């Protein structure tokens, strides 16, 4: 897949989150899908979160760990709308 621009990634992330409310997505899901670094995806998600909140269209939440609190300081996060 060719590299996507930020707006394209954000549109896809928003579509995936709004299409499956309550479902948890890991950052790794988006990193693998877009071939982007976690820091890049984190910035994209933060912009999605801010935009949805500003327009009162939903709330994006991040959760630490893979379904529970991390054991070894692992900061894997999950997203849900």
Buried (B, 14 or more C-beta within 10 A) or exposed (E): EEEBEEEEBBBBBBEBBBEEEEEBBBBBBBBEBBEBEBEBBBBBBEBBBEBBEEEEEBEBEBBEEBEEEEEEEEEBBBBBB
